[in-house]
């Protein structure tokens, strides 16, 4: 896989770089009413059209359906608002839609899909100033507290909230001794200080601002990211909704209290330096492992500087998290997995570890997607060409306002793509440059062995690939039947150099271990 622009200007939007080291995959993103799935050449493989901009997050399901959030007007007029959810099939038909959007609540930012087909959504819930003061608030304003809803999709645009967790049930405050939740904040790190304010912020209604959610199926735990607390929290999903309102019950015996928190000890009047600031996309790296590390996109690592950070939480053998003698959570040492002088996004953004251990990063503020390998080399790079207000940009122009909350890559063998035509058609941008970029296709077991060429005729080189993951032997013969060379290829592809051979007709023969054979004629001019 490579990008070769033949004698033309360099691109300003869309695909900027695609090396043979890039992970074979498809990329999903949206920042306006259209959602795009592109291949590694930046060509549109599928596109879904909605009446709404995304309420930030969207995901492909295993059956090829697209589940996306929808940004709707409502009572919570702030960045990150959603309010609706939509389910489209692969063909683009709207199958289901549902709103969590009224005077007292609104879905926002992120959601994640559970193994049982339900999904977990972040929801703002309004509390009046009077309600807040009864809980010990020192603010004289209404507050937007946070909740997590587990949503089951039902027919006829209906849904059932089968489980929920509300932050309002897990507060502590040291402001009003006559109000609820009064106590020494540092004695209750498993609870959230109702009166904590991030440095530089005022008495804002949106005082927590969760922006990410992820799920660990083995531990049955949920990870949450709070931008304004600059913290990552973990809660227990094994509880009943009733237990989630309390401080006991569930697999870990703590009800809905925080099982773990990390990033900013000042939020619970602890000691130590802050590790994160305004981070996004907190998640487990390997959610199948009981001791999985965690990763975030840390937006404000320093002045005009972002970083990707990874750390190992202090797990105990039963899935709980270690505490010290004073009852404080044991700290960890976060490692910087990527940073660069030019790398900065003060808001939005995402990170994903790919199956080959590469990192796929979305620098949200400038719509810049890139993949890095273990040597921190950029092996794939793409600039979102879409302006939410004006649609795709013209190649060669400068795109503005292309902010993108997140982008996700899906492997060629993802179940969503089974039996589907995954051929890329046109790029997202207008008036694209010609290129010789080639992207491999998923292997379909029932298809015969196939040998695919990036272009034909050729002048010097060609990219070849098979539709099978296993290696097959490739032989090249000249017009007289003389064997010129032998190579080995699979679905990842390989570049062949014909610069030393004269113009003419060549025969490429591919044979796998089962004796299947595919033959292609190649013309060099």
N, C-alpha and C positions, 0 to 999 in steps of 0.2 A: 504494500500500500504506500503510495507516494503521491505527491502533488508536483506536477511539472507544467508550468505555464510556458507555452511555446512561443517566445518572441513577443509577449504582450506585457503591458504594465502590470505591476504588482497589485493585488487586490487591496481594497480599503475596508471592505465589509465581507461578511460571510466567511468562507474557509480561507484561513491565512497560511496554514501549514498542516501537512498530513504526512508523517514519515512512516516508514515500514515498521517502526517500533511501536506505533500506536496500537492500543487495544482494539481488536475488531469488534465494532459495536454500533449501536444507533443512539442518537441523542434526542431527548425530549425536552422541549422548553416552550414557554408562552409568556408574552407580556402584553398581549392585546386579545381581541376576541378569537383570534386563531391560535390553535395549538399545533406545533410542528414536531414531527419525528423525521430526523435527517440521518443519512448515512455518514460515513467518515469522509466522504467527498463533499459534504454540505448539500447533497441533493435530497429533495423532499421524497420520503418514502410513504408518508401518510400525513394527512392534515384534517383537523376537526374544527368546525366553525360553531361558535357560540354567540349568543346575544350579549354576553358579558365578558369583561376582562377577568382574568383569574383573580380569585381572592387570595392569591399567591401560589398555593401548592397544587400540583397535579401529578398523577401516577398512572402507569399502565398496569392493568391487572393481568393475571396469568392467562385469561381467555382472550386477551387482546382488546378488551374494553378500556376506555379512558375514563377515569374518575378525576374530576377537577373541581376545585372550589370556584365560586363566582362572586365577584365584587358587586355588592348591591348598596344602594343608599339605605341609610338607617339612622338610628339615634347615635351611633358611635362613629362620628366623622373624624377618622384619623387614619394615618398610613397603616396598612396591614389589614384593613377591614375586609371581611368576606360577606357572610350572610347567607350564602347559598351553596348547594352542591349539585353537580350534574354528572350523569353517567351516559356516555356515548358508546355505541358499539364501534367495531373497526371500520365499518362503512360510513360512519359519521351521523348515524341516526340517534337522536336524543331518546334514551330509554327511560330516564328517571330524573327527576329534579326535586329538591327539597330545600326549605328555608329554615334557618335558625336566625331570625332577624325580626325583633319587635322592640318595643320601648324599653325592655329590661334585659335583653340579651342579644348577642350577635357573635356568630362564628367568625374566627379571624386567623390570619397567617397560615398555619400549618395543620396537616392531619397525617395520619399514618394508617395503613391497611393492616388488619390483623389476620392471622392464619385462618380464622373461622369465617372470613369474608366480611366481618364488621369493620368499622374504622373508628379510630380515636380522633376527636376534633377538639381544638382549643376554642373556648367560648368566653367572651366577656359577659359578666353579669353585673348589673347596676345595683348599688346600694345607696339609699338616700343619705344625706348628711346626718339625719337623726339616727338612722340605723347604724351608721359608722361610729357616731359618738357613743352609742350604747356599747360598742365593742372596744372603745378606748381610743378612737381616732383623735388626733390633735388638729385635724383639718376641719374647716367649716364648709365643706363642699361634698357633693355626691362623689362616690368612688366607683370605679370599674374594677371589680375583683375578677379573679380567674377561675375557670372550671374546665374539667375534661369530661366530655361526653363520649360514651361508646355507642355508636349508632348502627342499627341493623336496618338494611335496606328492605323495604316491603313493596309489594305491587302498588300500582296506581298512585305513584308519587307520594307514598306514605313512608314513614320510618318509625322505628321504636328506639327510644333511648333506654338501653338495657342496663347501663351502669353509669355512674357519674361520681366524680370527685370534685369537691369545692374547696378552694383555698380558704374561704371564709370560716371554715370549721377548724382551722389549724393556725391560729394567730397567737401572738404574744405582744404585750405592750407594757411599758413602764411609765406611762403618762398619767393615767387616771386610776387611782386605787379603788374608786367606786364603780368602775366599769368592768365588763367582762375581760378575761384574758390577762389580767394584771399579774406581773411577775418580773423577775430579773431576766432580761432578754438573753444574756449569755448563759443562763442556766437551762435554756430551752432551745438548743440549736436545731431540734427537730420541728420547731415551729417558726413562723415567719413574722417578723416585726412589722406590725401594722403601720408604724410611723417612720420606718426607714425611708430616707430620701437619697437617691443617687446624687453624687456631688454635682453641683451646678444646676439641679432641678428645683422647681418650686413645688407648691402644693397641688400637684397635678392629679386629675381624676384617674388617669391611666398610670398608676403608680408601680405596676409590676412589669407589664408589657412582655408576656411570654411570646416567643417567636418560633419555637421549634418543639417537636414532639417525636419520640421514637419508642420502639417497644422491643423488649428482650423476651422471646417466647419461652426459653428454658427457665429463666428466673421469674417470669411473669411480673416484670417490672417496667415502669414507664420512666423515660428520661424527659425532662423539661428544661428549656433554656429561657432565662429571664434577662432581657436586654438591660433593664434599668437597675436590677440587682447585680448585674455582671456575674451571674452564678448559674450553675447547673444543678438541678435537683433531681432526685429519684424518688418515686412513690410506688406503693404496692398496688398491683392490679388484681391480685388474688382475693381481695376483700369483696364482701357484698357492698352495695351502696350504703346500707346502714352502718356497716363497719367502717367504711371510708369516711364517715362523719365523726368517727371517734378516734381514740388513741390506743386502741387495742383491737385485736382481731386480725384475721388474714394469715397468710403463710408465715409472715415475719413478726406477727404479734404486736404490731404498732399501728394498726388501723390505717388511717389516711395521713398520719404524720410523715414528715420527710424521713426516708430511709437513709438518705445521703445528700450532702450538699458540698459543692466545691467551687472555688473561684474567687470569693471575696469575703474574707472573715469579718470585715466591718459590718456586714449586714446583720450579724448576730452578736456584735460587740466582742468578737474574738480578736486574737492577735495574729499577726502575719501580714505579708504584703498581698495585694490583689494580683491574681493571675490572669484574669480576663477583664475585658471592657467592651461592652456592647456586642457580645458574641452572638453568632447565629449557628444554626444547623448542628446542634449537639446530638450525638448518636453513638451507638456502640459500633466498634469496627467489625467485630465478628459476632453477631448476636446469637450464633449457634453455640458459642463457647461460654461456659459458666464464669470464666475469669476474663471476659472480653475487655479490652482497652476502650477508652472513649476518645472522641475527636471533636473539635469545634473549629469553625472559622472565626478567629478572634479579630473582629473588625478594627479595634483601636489598640493594637499592640504597642504603638508609640505614636509620635507626631507624624501624621500622614503615612502611617505604616500599618499594614495588616499582617497576620501570620496564621498558619495552620498549626494547631497544637494538639498533641496526643499525650494522654497520661494513663497510668494504670491505677484504678481505684483500689482502696485497701479492702478487698473482699475477704470475708471469713468463709469457712468451708461450707456453711449452710446458705450462702448468698447474702448474708447481712454484711454490714460495713463496719470496720474496726473503729473504736473510739479509744481515746486516751483515758488516763486516770481521772481527769476532770470532766469526763463525759463529752468531750469535743470530738468531732470527726477527725480521724488521723489524716493529715495532709498528704499530698502526693507531689511528685516533681514532674511538671508538664514539660514535654520536649517540643521544641519548634521543629515541625516536619517540613515546613517550607516558609520562606520569606525572601523578599527581593526588594531592592531600592524602589522599584517602580510599582510594587504590589500594594494597592491600597483601595479599599472600599469601605466607606464609613457606615454603610447600611446594607440591608439585604444580604445575599451571598450564600453559597453552599459549598460543601466538599463531600467527596465520595471516594472511598477506596475501592478500586476495581479488582477483579479476581486475580490479575497478574501483579497485584500490590502497587500498581501505579495509583496516583492521586488525580482525580478529576475535579477541577476547581471552577466555580462560577464566581467571578468578581462582579458582584451584582450591580454596583453603581455605574459601571461602564459596559455592562452586557458582554463581558469578556470571558469566554470559556476556554480553558486549556488543560491539557493532560501532561503530567510530569512523570518521568520514570525514577528509579532509585538513585540515579546520578543527578537529579534535579534538572534534567534536560527536558525542554518542552518538545513533546513528540506529536502533539496535535493541538491546533489553535483555531479558534473561531470567534468572530465578532458579530454579535446579534445585529442583523441589519434592520430590525423592525423598530420603528417609532410608534408607540401606542396610539398616537393621534393621527399619524399620516400613513401608516403601513410601511411596507418594505422600502428601503432606500435603493437608489441606483448605484450600481457598482462604479467605483471611482469617486463617489461623493463621500462626505462625512456624515455619519449618522449621529443624531442627537436624541437624548431622552430614551435611550434603549435599555434602561434599567431592567434587570431580570432577577426575580427573587431567588430562583434556583434552576439548575439544569441537571438532568440525570442521564446516565448512560445505561444501556441495556445490552447484554451480550448477544451475539448472533444466535445462540442456542436457547434464548429465553423462551419459555412456553408460549408467550404472547405471539410469537412469529411462526409457529408451526403451521405448515401448509399454506402460507400466505406468499403472495408475490411481493418481494421486498426490493424490487428494482427501484433505484432512485430515478426521478424524472428531471425536474429543473431545480436550480437553487432557489432559496427564498428571495434573494435580492433580484432587482430588475437589471436587465442588460448585463448578464454575467459574462465574465471572461472565458474564452475557450481554455480547456485544460485537458491533460491526459491523466487526471486522477482516476484511480481505480479502487473500488471498495469490494471486499469479498461478500458473498451471499451466504445465508444460513444453509446448512446441510439438511436436506429432507431425506430420510432413510429410504423411502420408496422410489426416489428418483434414480435413474441410471447415472453412472459415473460421468462427470462432465468436466471438460477443460475450458476455462474461460480466459479470454484475452482482453487486455485493457483497450487495445485498438489494433486495427489491421486494415490496410498495410502499415508498415513501420518504416522508420528511417534508421534508428540506431538501437533502441531498446524497447522492451515490452514487459508488462507485468502480467504474469500468469497465475491462475489459482484453480484449485479444485473445489468441488462442492462437498468434499468429504473432510472431516477433521483428521482422519488417520493419514499417514504419509503414503504417497504413491510415487512410483518411479516415472520420471519424465525423460524421454529420449528425443533427440532432435536429429533429423536426417536431411541431407541436401537433396537436390532434384535427381541425383543419380542413385539415391538409396544408401549413400555412405553415412555411417553414424558419426556425427560431429561431436556430441557431448551427451552426458547423462547427468540428471539432477534429481532432486527429491523435493516434492511440494505437498502442501495440504491446503486447508481453507484459509490459512494466513497469507498465502501467496508468496511469490518470489519474483525478483527482477531478473530478466535475461538480457545479456549484452550481446548484440549482433554487430557491433561496430567493426569487428575484424573480418566479417563475412561479406562477400560481394552481393549485390542485388540479385534477386532471384526468388524461386519458390522453395519453401522449406516445409517439412512435415514434422509436426509435434505429436508424439504418441505418449499417452498416459496410461499406466497399468498399475492396478493395486494388487494387494496380496491375495485377493480372491479370484484374480484372473480377469476382472472387468477391464475393458480397454476403451479409451476415448481418443479420437484422432482429430486434429485440426490442421488445416493448411494455413501457412503463414507466408505473406508476401513482403519482401523487403524491396524498397524502391530507392 
